[in-house]
Amino acid sequence: MPGEAGASQRLTDFVDTALATYGQDRDVPAIEGTSRLSPHLHFGEISPKACWRAAVSSVHRSGIAEAQAEKFLAELGWREFNTQIASRHENLATVNFSRTFDRFPWLDNTAGFQAWTRGETGYPIVDAGMRQLWQTGWMHNRVRMVVASFLTKHLMIDWRKGEQWFWDTLVDADPASNPGNWQWVAGSGADAAPYFRIFSPMAQGTKFDPAGRYVSRWIPELRHLPAKWIHTPWLAPPDILSDAGVRLGLNYPHPIIDHDMARKRALAAYAGLKAE
Ligand SMILES: Cc1cc2nc3c(=O)[nH]c(=O)nc-3n(C[C@H](O)[C@H](O)[C@H](O)COP(=O)(O)OP(=O)(O)OC[C@H]3O[C@@H](n4cnc5c(N)ncnc54)[C@H](O)[C@@H]3O)c2cc1C
């Protein structure tokens, strides 16, 4: 519920329920393992200090393990970190924090960008995230990292295009956290993820959505596929696809790019950047 009362209620609900297991559940997109406070924080309906205090006091009051609360506090810390960076780099959404990336050979790939925005890349965890974003204005953090990595590394599309799309579609779109995280994933940001960290959508899906519940929810075309194949429908035997009503290329796309080829291409581009 929007507004201060809704924000306060959400914080109370989160602290009373999901905080106790936040450390492990925060990476599972199929469950409500995170606070969903980002829109409230963004619109100033609640302060980070109030969130911090509520988490700390729940450790004392309800005996929630300190490590769980600390993980949540660390996330609030990332928000502050990005805010601090943005306050000193007013062009964070348009200029590489690391200017080495000014030479990165981004590709002009209109069809790839369109498939990404529509959730039609053929990689289920990517498509589920992009459809969740389009339908709700929010996307789980784990999946934000996966889709951002896919755009910048598999498709080698400039992070600024992804940042802009998120800016237009996220309900929590934030002038500091959005570009800060995009640059972090792309490798051009402050304290960025190492350039060679290229998420495999298959491995990420299998690890964080093992039963395929998240994918089934956002891609109903795949919901009858057994969990074993839900993150790699293109590898499923024809009879399994047929039983599940999946017709690749008709009601769900083939992968728009080969994972191994894309990975090698991105690594070569990043290596070239380092060598120059
Ligand atoms: C490519 C990309 C773009 C993003 N764009 C935004 C954005 O525009 N606005 C935004 O608020 N967050 C952004 N994030 C960070 C993060 O995904 C969201 O803050 C989080 O998913 C919000 O859900 P929550 O409130 O349930 O988070 P929780 O896990 O409950 O975390 C609590 C709070 O900590 C803050 N937080 C958590 N993770 C981060 C992070 N990585 N960076 C900064 N703050 C964080 C948020 O304010 C969040 O509400 C982005 C992440 C990525 C990878």
Ligand as a Chemical Component Dictionary entry (heavy atoms), coordinates in Angstrom:
data_LIG
# 
_chem_comp.id                   LIG 
_chem_comp.type                 NON-POLYMER 
_chem_comp.pdbx_formal_charge   0 
_chem_comp.three_letter_code    LIG 
# 
loop_
_chem_comp_atom.comp_id 
_chem_comp_atom.atom_id 
_chem_comp_atom.alt_atom_id 
_chem_comp_atom.type_symbol 
_chem_comp_atom.charge 
_chem_comp_atom.model_Cartn_x 
_chem_comp_atom.model_Cartn_y 
_chem_comp_atom.model_Cartn_z 
_chem_comp_atom.pdbx_ordinal 
LIG C1  C1  C 0 20.609 -3.661 -12.479 1  
LIG C2  C2  C 0 20.031 -3.269 -11.144 2  
LIG C3  C3  C 0 19.258 -2.114 -11.024 3  
LIG C4  C4  C 0 18.727 -1.737 -9.794  4  
LIG N1  N1  N 0 17.974 -0.592 -9.724  5  
LIG C5  C5  C 0 17.485 -0.188 -8.521  6  
LIG C6  C6  C 0 16.697 1.015  -8.416  7  
LIG O1  O1  O 0 16.465 1.722  -9.389  8  
LIG N2  N2  N 0 16.211 1.342  -7.193  9  
LIG C7  C7  C 0 16.461 0.594  -6.079  10 
LIG O2  O2  O 0 15.992 0.942  -4.993  11 
LIG N3  N3  N 0 17.217 -0.515 -6.142  12 
LIG C8  C8  C 0 17.739 -0.940 -7.327  13 
LIG N4  N4  N 0 18.473 -2.093 -7.393  14 
LIG C9  C9  C 0 18.838 -2.786 -6.147  15 
LIG C10 C10 C 0 17.885 -3.888 -5.666  16 
LIG O3  O3  O 0 17.589 -4.770 -6.710  17 
LIG C11 C11 C 0 16.590 -3.369 -5.061  18 
LIG O4  O4  O 0 16.859 -2.351 -4.130  19 
LIG C12 C12 C 0 15.835 -4.473 -4.353  20 
LIG O5  O5  O 0 15.538 -5.530 -5.249  21 
LIG C13 C13 C 0 14.559 -3.926 -3.783  22 
LIG O6  O6  O 0 13.801 -4.954 -3.185  23 
LIG P1  P1  P 0 13.600 -5.006 -1.620  24 
LIG O7  O7  O 0 13.136 -3.679 -1.113  25 
LIG O8  O8  O 0 12.749 -6.174 -1.330  26 
LIG O9  O9  O 0 15.095 -5.268 -1.121  27 
LIG P2  P2  P 0 15.674 -5.822 0.265   28 
LIG O10 O10 O 0 16.488 -7.017 -0.056  29 
LIG O11 O11 O 0 14.615 -5.974 1.277   30 
LIG O12 O12 O 0 16.696 -4.692 0.695   31 
LIG C14 C14 C 0 16.311 -3.610 1.565   32 
LIG C15 C15 C 0 16.631 -2.287 0.908   33 
LIG O13 O13 O 0 18.036 -2.177 0.695   34 
LIG C16 C16 C 0 18.274 -1.444 -0.510  35 
LIG N5  N5  N 0 19.034 -2.287 -1.434  36 
LIG C17 C17 C 0 19.014 -3.641 -1.540  37 
LIG N6  N6  N 0 19.892 -4.054 -2.477  38 
LIG C18 C18 C 0 20.445 -2.930 -2.994  39 
LIG C19 C19 C 0 21.421 -2.683 -3.998  40 
LIG N7  N7  N 0 22.018 -3.665 -4.669  41 
LIG N8  N8  N 0 21.732 -1.395 -4.277  42 
LIG C20 C20 C 0 21.146 -0.378 -3.613  43 
LIG N9  N9  N 0 20.236 -0.547 -2.640  44 
LIG C21 C21 C 0 19.893 -1.805 -2.341  45 
LIG C22 C22 C 0 16.928 -1.076 -1.094  46 
LIG O14 O14 O 0 16.595 0.226  -0.684  47 
LIG C23 C23 C 0 16.006 -2.115 -0.469  48 
LIG O15 O15 O 0 14.669 -1.676 -0.376  49 
LIG C24 C24 C 0 18.996 -2.508 -8.632  50 
LIG C25 C25 C 0 19.759 -3.669 -8.756  51 
LIG C26 C26 C 0 20.266 -4.052 -9.985  52 
LIG C27 C27 C 0 21.111 -5.310 -10.076 53 
# 
loop_
_chem_comp_bond.comp_id 
_chem_comp_bond.atom_id_1 
_chem_comp_bond.atom_id_2 
_chem_comp_bond.value_order 
_chem_comp_bond.pdbx_ordinal 
LIG C1  C2  SING 1  
LIG C2  C3  SING 2  
LIG C2  C26 DOUB 3  
LIG C3  C4  DOUB 4  
LIG C4  N1  SING 5  
LIG C4  C24 SING 6  
LIG N1  C5  DOUB 7  
LIG C5  C6  SING 8  
LIG C5  C8  SING 9  
LIG C6  O1  DOUB 10 
LIG C6  N2  SING 11 
LIG N2  C7  SING 12 
LIG C7  O2  DOUB 13 
LIG C7  N3  SING 14 
LIG N3  C8  DOUB 15 
LIG C8  N4  SING 16 
LIG N4  C9  SING 17 
LIG N4  C24 SING 18 
LIG C9  C10 SING 19 
LIG C10 O3  SING 20 
LIG C10 C11 SING 21 
LIG C11 O4  SING 22 
LIG C11 C12 SING 23 
LIG C12 O5  SING 24 
LIG C12 C13 SING 25 
LIG C13 O6  SING 26 
LIG O6  P1  SING 27 
LIG P1  O7  DOUB 28 
LIG P1  O8  SING 29 
LIG P1  O9  SING 30 
LIG O9  P2  SING 31 
LIG P2  O10 DOUB 32 
LIG P2  O11 SING 33 
LIG P2  O12 SING 34 
LIG O12 C14 SING 35 
LIG C14 C15 SING 36 
LIG C15 O13 SING 37 
LIG C15 C23 SING 38 
LIG O13 C16 SING 39 
LIG C16 N5  SING 40 
LIG C16 C22 SING 41 
LIG N5  C17 SING 42 
LIG N5  C21 SING 43 
LIG C17 N6  DOUB 44 
LIG N6  C18 SING 45 
LIG C18 C19 SING 46 
LIG C18 C21 DOUB 47 
LIG C19 N7  SING 48 
LIG C19 N8  DOUB 49 
LIG N8  C20 SING 50 
LIG C20 N9  DOUB 51 
LIG N9  C21 SING 52 
LIG C22 O14 SING 53 
LIG C22 C23 SING 54 
LIG C23 O15 SING 55 
LIG C24 C25 DOUB 56 
LIG C25 C26 SING 57 
LIG C26 C27 SING 58 
# 
